[in-house]
Each structure stands twice: as C-alpha cells, then as structure tokens.
C-alpha cells in the first residue's frame, strides 16, 4: 500500500519545517526568532489539522 502523494508531500513539508526549527533552536533569542517559531508552528498545525479533524 503506497502513501498518497498529498500525504507524502505533507510529511515532507513537516519534516522540512522541523529541520528549520532545529536550526533556529541554536540562535540567540530575539523577537524575530520568536516570530519564526510561531510561523513554523502555524504551518505545521495547518497540515496536522487535516489529519486530526
């Protein structure tokens, strides 16, 4: 059974966003960094909401 393309894309996007979060975690805390975390969290939530609702 193969993974549907849209699900595969969503998982790749989540993986990409998490990798960005991990890179940002090493940065000095700033308002810009906080906004980046918030933006990434929103992107991940939009994707995961499709599968939990």
Buried (B, 14 or more C-beta within 10 A) or exposed (E): EEEEEEEEEBEEBBEEBEEBBEEBEEEEEEEEEEEBBEEBEEBBEEBEEEEEE
